[in-house]
Amino acid sequence: MAERIDLYDSTYSHFTRQVLETTRKETFGQDIGQNSWTTIEEYDRFISWLDLQPEHHVLEVASGSGGPAQYVANRLNCRVTGIDANEAGVATANQSIANSDLADRITFKVADANSPLPFDDNSFDAILCIDSMNHFPDRLKVFQEWRRVLRPSRRAVFTDPVVITGPVTNDELALRSSIGFFLFVPLGVNEELIEAAGFRLLKHEDVSANAAMVSRRWYESRQRHKDALVKIEGEERFAGVQQFFATVHSLTSERRLSRIVYLVEKHDR
Ligand SMILES: C[S@@+](CC[C@H](N)C(=O)[O-])C[C@H]1O[C@@H](n2cnc3c(N)ncnc32)[C@H](O)[C@@H]1O
């Protein structure tokens, strides 16, 4: 049975350390502070689906280090609110916008996406949620909350990085979920819950290739910088994280766990 591995606390607490910046650059090409399977090319494509204008307000659910939210605010000139359950992530995000001219357009707060969101009805023009849906146990409730805070006819884009599309062993599932709570669903469940919550599914696409590429590059880059990383993480955690990335790579490249992106739109009931 796989041991529980801390990925988020340690990563966000040391986010600006040189070796972490180097491994992100080697992994993603352009480092926007992402801690997921997305690259800038992919992120640009996802946000282009949201039909955003400068006056719009975006909610990023599970905003991590805050880097991707800042990228969206800069690129589209819009407002962004990011929530994440990880206090170290939100602290890193707040530090990175302190004294910047983005501070009046971006807000980060600690909030659990599983709970009622701390926002009024019809507050946002779009929702973005990258590689995090698998951490929320009651997906229908999460979608219902998204629908409540979204303005009518507005859109949300999210990825589910662990959709079951092939045979997976118990050890593989345990390794894939060694970093925290995980909900695995087979193909078709997201589609049903999206409709049940009052959204229309506009598009869904298999984007496993990005996760297969990023997990391989991340593994290889970390291996090259092993000595510096072990000083931060210790031998045991370094090995656990490497095993995690290797498992993500084999499961996604073989399409046994697939990463799917969904674009949905709130409709009137
Ligand atoms: C794979 S990371 C993705 C972060 C970010 N979206 C990105 O692309 O860099 C998953 C994120 O989900 C957050 N998370 C996990 N459970 C959560 C919850 N219940 N509510 C809010 N955020 C949560 C973690 O703290 C982490 O930042």
The ligand as a MOL file (V3000), in Angstrom:
LIG
                    3D

  0  0  0     0  0            999 V3000
M  V30 BEGIN CTAB
M  V30 COUNTS 27 29 0 0 0
M  V30 BEGIN ATOM
M  V30 1 C -2.8540 19.7910 -8.8790 0
M  V30 2 S -3.0160 21.2250 -7.8830 0 CHG=1
M  V30 3 C -3.5460 22.3930 -9.1080 0
M  V30 4 C -3.3490 23.8200 -8.6800 0
M  V30 5 C -3.6280 24.8500 -9.7920 0
M  V30 6 N -4.9630 24.7030 -10.3390 0
M  V30 7 C -2.5890 24.7680 -10.8870 0
M  V30 8 O -2.9480 24.4740 -12.0410 0
M  V30 9 O -1.4160 25.0050 -10.5760 0 CHG=-1
M  V30 10 C -4.4950 20.8660 -6.9590 0
M  V30 11 C -4.8790 21.9870 -5.9820 0
M  V30 12 O -6.1060 21.6380 -5.3550 0
M  V30 13 C -6.0720 22.2070 -4.0460 0
M  V30 14 N -7.1340 21.5800 -3.2510 0
M  V30 15 C -7.2000 20.2930 -2.8080 0
M  V30 16 N -8.3320 20.0850 -2.1240 0
M  V30 17 C -9.0060 21.2690 -2.1430 0
M  V30 18 C -10.2700 21.6930 -1.6180 0
M  V30 19 N -11.0350 20.8490 -0.9150 0
M  V30 20 N -10.6560 22.9700 -1.8160 0
M  V30 21 C -9.8670 23.8390 -2.5070 0
M  V30 22 N -8.6730 23.4820 -3.0310 0
M  V30 23 C -8.2520 22.2160 -2.8580 0
M  V30 24 C -4.6610 21.8820 -3.5990 0
M  V30 25 O -4.2840 22.6480 -2.4770 0
M  V30 26 C -3.8830 22.2220 -4.8670 0
M  V30 27 O -3.4680 23.5650 -4.8840 0
M  V30 END ATOM
M  V30 BEGIN BOND
M  V30 1 1 1 2
M  V30 2 1 2 3
M  V30 3 1 2 10
M  V30 4 1 3 4
M  V30 5 1 4 5
M  V30 6 1 5 6
M  V30 7 1 5 7
M  V30 8 2 7 8
M  V30 9 1 7 9
M  V30 10 1 10 11
M  V30 11 1 11 12
M  V30 12 1 11 26
M  V30 13 1 12 13
M  V30 14 1 13 14
M  V30 15 1 13 24
M  V30 16 1 14 15
M  V30 17 1 14 23
M  V30 18 2 15 16
M  V30 19 1 16 17
M  V30 20 1 17 18
M  V30 21 2 17 23
M  V30 22 1 18 19
M  V30 23 2 18 20
M  V30 24 1 20 21
M  V30 25 2 21 22
M  V30 26 1 22 23
M  V30 27 1 24 25
M  V30 28 1 24 26
M  V30 29 1 26 27
M  V30 END BOND
M  V30 END CTAB
M  END
